[in-house]
Amino acid sequence: MKTSHTAQSATSLPKAPREDADSRFAKYMVMMGIRIACFIAMAVVTPYGWYTFVFAAGAIFLPYLAVIVANVGADQGSTEAINPERAIEAPAATPAAGAPADGPIVIRIAETPRLESPRDPS
């Protein structure tokens, strides 16, 4: 009985846990920076108006959203395995002079036998 097991492709692997944590930390810090900017703008921008309440809402609710975004990790089930053995189509080659135009061009590589190195008699 033959099983069809395909190897995992490097392009379909999920993000490394350290990279995921760094990404989430960066998002958290950006949102907290925006929160600080909202808090400062709420106190500094005068005359007070409707936008003061927008800044206050940002200063109040952004920490909650930042924690939610920071705690949501990468979805591990979203990546699909890509078969690493898929074929890449080669561009059509033009036949060389003197080669038959109807058959494929074949390149043959032959290895020479390995030469034995002389042994040290000592």
C-alpha positions as CSV (number, residue, x, y, z in Angstrom):
1,M,0.0,0.0,0.0
2,K,1.5,3.3,-1.1
3,T,0.9,6.4,1.0
4,S,0.9,9.8,-0.6
5,H,3.0,11.9,1.8
6,T,4.2,15.2,0.6
7,A,7.1,17.0,2.3
8,Q,6.4,20.4,3.9
9,S,7.6,23.3,1.8
10,A,9.7,26.0,3.5
11,T,7.5,28.6,1.9
12,S,4.3,27.2,3.6
13,L,5.7,27.0,7.1
14,P,4.2,29.3,9.7
15,K,6.0,32.3,11.0
16,A,8.6,31.6,13.7
17,P,7.3,32.1,17.3
18,R,9.9,34.7,17.9
19,E,9.0,36.7,14.8
20,D,5.3,36.4,15.7
21,A,6.0,37.8,19.2
22,D,8.2,40.6,17.8
23,S,5.4,41.6,15.4
24,R,2.8,41.6,18.1
25,F,5.0,43.6,20.4
26,A,5.6,46.2,17.7
27,K,1.9,46.6,17.0
28,Y,1.3,47.0,20.8
29,M,3.9,49.7,21.1
30,V,2.6,51.6,18.1
31,M,-0.9,51.6,19.5
32,M,0.3,52.7,22.9
33,G,2.3,55.5,21.3
34,I,-0.9,56.6,19.6
35,R,-2.7,56.5,23.0
36,I,0.0,58.7,24.5
37,A,-0.4,61.1,21.6
38,C,-4.2,61.2,22.1
39,F,-3.7,61.8,25.9
40,I,-1.3,64.7,25.2
41,A,-3.5,66.1,22.4
42,M,-6.6,65.9,24.7
43,A,-4.9,68.2,27.3
44,V,-2.9,70.5,24.9
45,V,-5.2,71.3,22.0
46,T,-7.4,74.3,22.8
47,P,-10.2,75.4,22.4
48,Y,-11.9,72.3,23.7
49,G,-14.5,70.9,21.3
50,W,-15.8,67.6,19.9
51,Y,-12.3,66.5,19.0
52,T,-11.3,66.6,22.7
53,F,-13.8,63.7,23.2
54,V,-12.3,61.8,20.3
55,F,-8.8,62.1,21.8
56,A,-10.3,61.1,25.2
57,A,-11.9,58.0,23.6
58,G,-8.6,57.1,22.0
59,A,-6.8,57.5,25.3
60,I,-9.4,55.3,27.1
61,F,-10.1,52.5,24.6
62,L,-6.7,52.1,22.8
63,P,-5.1,50.1,25.7
64,Y,-7.9,47.6,25.5
65,L,-7.5,47.2,21.7
66,A,-3.7,47.1,22.1
67,V,-3.9,44.2,24.5
68,I,-6.4,42.3,22.3
69,V,-4.1,42.8,19.2
70,A,-1.0,41.8,21.2
71,N,-2.6,38.6,22.4
72,V,-3.9,37.4,19.1
73,G,-1.2,35.2,17.6
74,A,-0.8,34.1,14.0
75,D,-3.4,31.7,12.8
76,Q,-1.6,28.4,12.4
77,G,-4.3,26.8,10.2
78,S,-4.3,29.5,7.5
79,T,-1.3,28.2,5.6
80,E,-1.6,25.4,3.1
81,A,1.2,23.0,2.4
82,I,2.8,23.6,-1.0
83,N,4.3,20.7,-2.7
84,P,8.1,21.4,-3.0
85,E,8.4,19.0,-5.9
86,R,6.3,21.1,-8.3
87,A,7.8,21.6,-11.7
88,I,8.8,25.0,-12.9
89,E,8.3,25.3,-16.6
90,A,11.5,26.0,-18.5
91,P,11.5,28.6,-21.2
92,A,11.4,27.2,-24.8
93,A,15.0,26.8,-26.0
94,T,15.9,27.5,-29.6
95,P,17.8,24.6,-31.2
96,A,21.5,25.1,-31.9
97,A,22.9,25.1,-35.4
98,G,23.1,21.5,-36.7
99,A,20.7,20.1,-34.1
100,P,17.4,18.6,-35.2
101,A,14.5,21.1,-34.7
102,D,11.9,18.4,-33.9
103,G,13.4,16.8,-30.9
104,P,14.2,18.1,-27.4
105,I,17.7,19.3,-26.6
106,V,19.5,16.9,-24.4
107,I,22.4,17.8,-22.2
108,R,24.5,14.8,-21.1
109,I,26.9,15.1,-18.1
110,A,29.4,12.3,-17.6
111,E,31.6,12.0,-14.5
112,T,35.2,10.9,-14.7
113,P,36.3,8.1,-12.3
114,R,37.8,9.3,-9.1
115,L,41.6,8.9,-9.0
116,E,43.1,7.3,-5.9
117,S,45.4,9.5,-4.0
118,P,48.8,8.1,-3.3
119,R,49.1,6.8,0.3
120,D,51.8,8.0,2.6
121,P,54.2,5.1,3.3
122,S,55.2,6.3,6.8
